[in-house]
Amino acid sequence: MLAQSTFFNNTISAEAVQIQNCIAGCRKSQKELYDTYAAKMFVICLRYTKEQMDAEDVLQDGFIKVFKNLDKYRGDGSFEGWLRRIFVNTAIEHIRKNKNFTNDISDNIENTVKDKYSNALDNLFEKDIYNITSNLSDGYKTVFNMYAIEGYSHKEIAEQLGITESTSKSQFSRAKAILRNLIQNIGSSVSEKNVSTSVC
């Protein structure tokens, strides 16, 4: 008989039942879980990769890991948060395996940029963040996404990426400086366009 975790014993919810059925091998429940979360997880995959095909590969690999490890979810935190961690980790593995990732993240330069532009970045919509961060190199983009969007600490990022904590901090600061310039350029372009269209 399938072992029942504390989570399943104490929580009677549609989500708990669905997860339990997935663990038991119910194809219908597995498809329902996939359909529920695929779009959200694909956004995460796309955020870390530059090509849709790569994001699709990460999505597929991520769900394979999800179904392999569902029995390890014990209800500590939200289920969606647990899923996000798996897909972020899968995306990082994909980047490190298929890209020259280590060239983007180096201990050689530790210059930091003052964090005075956070408000502009924090107020961006997710689609705007994706569009802008797609211009960053894999290294900058990965550190920025992990810290600013996924909520990893610099210590966790350092452990995940095999870099120092100070390198993670400096990469994040430099990523924000690059994004600041991109945002300013976009703003200038929009202003110029508005001026040109308003002149008779």
Buried (B, 14 or more C-beta within 10 A) or exposed (E): EEEEBEBBEEEEEEBBEBBBBBBEEBEEBBEBBBEBBBEEBBBBBBBBBBEEEBBBBBBEBBBEBBBEEBBEBEBEEEBEEBBBEBBBEBBBBBBBEEBEBEEBBEEEEEEBBEEEBEEBBEEBEEEEBBEBBEEBBBBBBBBBBBBBBBEBEBEBBBEBBEBBBEBBBBBBBBBBBBBBEBBEEEEEEEEEEEEEEEEE
